[in-house]
């Protein structure tokens, strides 16, 4: 499948979306596409795509359908719907934070193979000069 856009896809979408949003449903009608075949050819040239005549017609129809759906979605009244990261309500399921006694330094270091100044002693990984 060929890509429809490359370098700056948002600029091209804004161009077509901007033109599309200026047309209301009555102006647009069902026979007049929101994006013309010439606009698809222009977009293909900007994206450096070589499209055949049949592909131009196919993509014009597909892009028109996509823009119609975007228009429908943008018309939905969302003022009374709170913004969420997920459509499902989520709650954090955690246990209560209860203070419990921890290990003393001597207990923590009791199983260590080597200890120096109340710290675990491990082999050197990097050279001293690094």
Order of alpha helices (4+ residues) and beta strands (2+ residues): alpha-alpha-alpha-alpha-alpha-beta-beta
